[in-house]
Amino acid sequence: METIFDHPWVLGSILGIILALALELGRCVAVWSRLHEEQNRRDQMSTIRDGLFVLVSLLLGFTLALASPRYAERRLLLVEEAVSIGTTYLRASTLPQTYREHSLRRLREYVDARLDLDNAGLDGARFAEATSRSKRIQEELWTYSASLSQTDRSAVTAVYISSLNETIDLHEKRVAAMENRIPQSVWLLIISISVIAVFTRGLTLTARFWLTLILVPITIAIVVALIADLDTPSSGLIRLDQRAMQRLKVDLSTEPTH
C-alpha cells in the first residue's frame, strides 16, 4: 500500500513546515508563560533542548546506517541478476536446437520484463504485471529445462540448469530487497522526537528571527528526505542505476541466436 513514506521529498517538505510551526509555537508558549523571566527555567529548557537534539542526531544516524546498506544491496543484486541472465543466455546457446531457440527468445523477453519491473515505480498494477510475466517466463524455461534433462544429462545441460536456477533465485532476492524497508514505526519515532526537539528549541528563543524559523527545520527535513529517498527503491531522486540491465538488453538483441 502506498504511503507518504513512498514520496520522500513530499515527506521532507511537509515535515519542514510542521517543524517550523512547532518552533514558532514553542516561542509563543515561552512568551505566554514568561519562561525567560526565570534563569532556572531557562537553564532547564536549554539542557532538555540539547539532549533532545543529540537524540535526534543519533536516530538519524542510526536510520541512515540502515538505509545505506539496503540501497547498496539492491544495486548489487541488480548487477548480479544482469550477469546471471547473460550467463544463462550464453549457456542456452549451447543447448540442442530443439530447445535453443525457445530458450534464447524467452530470456530476451525476460530481460524486458525485468526492466519493466524496475521502471514500474509506484504503479502497483504495472509492478504486478511485470512480476507475473517474469514468473511465467521462469516457469516456462524451467519446464523446458526439466524436459531436456530427461533426455540429455550432459554437463552442458547441467551448467545451463544451474545458471537458470540462480537467475530464478535472484528474482526472489531482488523482490525481497525491494520490500525490505525501514519500519514506519521508526519514521514515526524520528518525526515525533524531531517535533518535540524543535518545540523545545522554540521555548529557548527570546525573539523571532526568520533564519532561525527555517534553518533548523529545513536541515532536519532534508536529512529525513534523503534517508527516505535511499530507502525508497521505486520513487524519489535516488534511483537504482539500470545501465547493467539496459546493456544486457542491447547485447542480447544483437547476439546471434545460432
C-alpha positions in Angstrom: 0.0 0.0 0.0 1.4 3.4 -1.0 2.1 5.8 1.9 3.7 9.2 2.4 7.0 7.4 3.0 7.0 6.4 -0.7 7.3 10.1 -1.6 10.4 11.1 0.3 10.6 14.8 -0.8 6.9 15.4 -0.2 7.6 13.9 3.3 10.5 16.3 3.7 8.5 19.3 2.6 5.6 18.5 5.0 8.0 17.8 7.8 9.8 21.1 7.3 6.5 23.0 7.6 5.5 21.1 10.7 8.8 21.7 12.3 8.7 25.5 11.5 5.3 25.7 13.1 6.4 23.7 16.1 9.4 26.1 16.5 7.1 29.2 16.3 4.6 27.6 18.7 7.4 27.0 21.2 8.5 30.6 21.0 4.9 31.8 21.6 4.4 29.4 24.6 7.7 30.8 26.0 6.4 34.4 25.7 3.0 33.5 27.1 4.4 31.6 30.1 7.2 34.2 30.7 9.7 31.4 30.6 12.7 33.7 30.1 12.0 35.7 33.2 13.5 32.9 35.4 17.1 31.8 35.0 16.4 28.4 36.5 13.7 27.6 33.9 15.8 28.8 31.0 18.7 26.6 32.1 16.4 23.6 32.4 14.9 24.1 29.0 18.4 24.6 27.4 19.5 21.3 28.9 16.4 19.4 27.7 16.8 21.0 24.2 20.4 20.0 23.9 19.6 16.4 25.0 16.8 16.1 22.5 18.8 17.3 19.6 21.5 14.8 20.5 18.8 12.1 20.4 17.5 13.3 17.0 21.1 13.1 15.7 21.6 9.6 16.9 18.2 8.5 15.5 19.0 10.0 12.1 22.5 8.4 12.1 21.1 5.0 13.1 18.4 5.2 10.3 21.0 6.3 7.7 23.1 3.3 8.7 20.0 1.1 8.0 19.1 2.7 4.7 22.6 2.9 3.0 23.5 -0.9 3.1 20.0 -1.7 1.8 20.4 0.6 -1.2 23.9 -0.9 -1.9 22.4 -4.4 -1.6 19.6 -3.6 -4.2 22.2 -2.2 -6.6 24.5 -5.2 -6.2 21.6 -7.6 -6.7 20.6 -5.8 -9.9 24.1 -6.2 -11.3 24.3 -9.9 -10.2 20.9 -10.6 -11.9 22.1 -9.0 -15.2 25.3 -11.1 -15.1 23.3 -14.2 -14.3 20.8 -13.7 -17.1 23.7 -13.1 -19.5 25.5 -16.3 -18.4 22.3 -18.3 -18.7 21.8 -16.9 -22.2 25.3 -17.9 -23.3 24.8 -21.4 -21.9 21.4 -21.7 -23.6 23.1 -21.1 -26.9 24.9 -24.5 -26.5 21.6 -26.4 -26.0 20.3 -28.8 -28.6 18.5 -27.0 -31.4 15.0 -28.1 -30.3 15.4 -26.2 -27.0 17.9 -23.5 -28.0 15.7 -21.1 -30.0 12.9 -21.1 -27.5 15.2 -20.6 -24.5 17.0 -17.7 -26.1 13.8 -16.0 -27.1 12.3 -16.3 -23.7 15.5 -15.0 -22.0 15.3 -11.9 -24.2 11.7 -11.4 -23.1 12.8 -12.0 -19.5 15.2 -9.0 -19.7 12.3 -6.8 -20.9 10.2 -8.0 -18.0 12.9 -7.2 -15.5 13.3 -3.7 -16.9 9.5 -3.2 -16.7 9.7 -4.3 -13.1 12.4 -1.8 -12.2 10.6 1.0 -14.1 7.2 0.4 -12.6 7.8 2.9 -9.8 4.8 3.2 -7.6 2.4 1.8 -10.2 1.2 -1.3 -8.4 -0.6 -2.7 -11.4 2.5 -2.4 -13.7 4.7 -3.9 -11.0 2.3 -6.8 -10.5 2.1 -7.4 -14.3 5.9 -7.4 -14.7 6.3 -9.7 -11.8 3.6 -12.1 -13.1 5.3 -12.0 -16.6 8.7 -12.8 -15.1 7.2 -15.7 -13.2 5.5 -17.1 -16.3 8.8 -17.0 -18.3 10.6 -18.6 -15.4 8.1 -21.5 -15.2 8.2 -22.0 -18.9 12.1 -22.0 -19.0 12.2 -24.4 -16.1 9.6 -26.8 -17.7 11.7 -26.9 -20.8 14.9 -27.5 -18.9 13.3 -30.3 -16.9 12.1 -31.9 -20.1 15.6 -31.5 -21.6 17.2 -33.1 -18.5 15.1 -36.3 -19.1 16.8 -37.0 -22.4 20.1 -35.1 -22.1 22.2 -35.5 -18.9 25.3 -34.0 -20.3 27.5 -31.4 -18.5 26.2 -28.7 -20.9 22.6 -29.2 -19.7 23.7 -29.4 -16.1 25.5 -26.0 -16.2 22.6 -24.4 -18.0 20.1 -25.6 -15.4 22.4 -24.3 -12.7 22.5 -20.9 -14.3 18.8 -20.8 -14.8 18.2 -21.8 -11.1 20.5 -18.9 -10.0 18.6 -16.5 -12.2 15.3 -17.5 -10.7 16.7 -17.3 -7.2 17.9 -13.7 -7.9 14.4 -12.7 -8.8 13.2 -13.6 -5.3 16.2 -11.9 -3.7 15.6 -8.7 -5.6 11.9 -8.6 -4.8 12.7 -9.3 -1.1 15.3 -6.5 -1.1 12.8 -4.0 -2.6 10.3 -5.0 0.2 12.9 -4.6 2.9 12.2 -1.1 4.1 12.8 0.9 7.2 9.7 0.2 9.5 7.2 3.0 9.7 7.4 2.9 13.5 11.0 4.1 13.2 9.9 7.0 11.0 7.1 8.0 13.4 9.6 7.9 16.3 12.0 10.2 14.4 9.3 12.6 13.4 7.9 12.8 16.9 11.2 13.3 18.6 12.2 15.9 15.9 8.9 17.9 16.6 9.5 17.8 20.4 13.1 18.8 20.0 12.3 21.8 17.7 9.5 22.8 20.0 11.9 23.0 23.0 14.2 25.0 20.7 11.4 27.5 20.3 10.9 27.6 24.0 14.5 28.9 24.4 14.1 31.7 21.8 13.7 35.2 23.1 12.8 36.8 19.8 11.5 35.8 16.4 14.2 35.6 13.6 13.2 34.3 10.2 16.5 32.5 9.7 16.0 30.6 12.9 12.5 29.6 11.8 13.7 27.9 8.6 17.3 26.8 9.3 16.8 24.1 11.9 13.5 22.7 10.4 14.8 22.6 6.8 18.1 20.9 7.9 16.2 18.1 9.7 13.7 17.8 6.8 16.4 17.5 4.2 18.2 14.7 6.1 14.9 12.8 6.7 14.0 13.1 3.0 17.5 12.0 1.9 17.3 8.9 4.1 13.7 8.1 2.9 14.9 8.5 -0.7 17.7 5.9 -0.1 15.1 3.6 1.4 12.6 4.0 -1.4 13.6 1.9 -4.5 10.6 2.8 -6.6 10.4 6.6 -6.3 12.4 9.7 -5.3 15.5 11.2 -6.8 17.9 8.4 -5.9 17.1 5.5 -8.2 18.9 2.3 -9.0 21.2 2.5 -12.0 19.6 0.4 -14.7 22.6 0.5 -17.1 23.7 -3.0 -16.4 20.3 -4.4 -17.4 20.0 -2.0 -20.3 23.4 -3.0 -21.7 22.3 -6.7 -21.4 19.2 -5.9 -23.4 21.3 -4.3 -26.2 23.8 -7.2 -26.1 21.1 -9.9 -26.4 19.2 -8.0 -29.2 22.4 -8.1 -31.3 23.6 -11.5 -30.2 23.3 -14.2 -32.9 20.8 -16.8 -32.0 22.6 -19.7 -33.6 
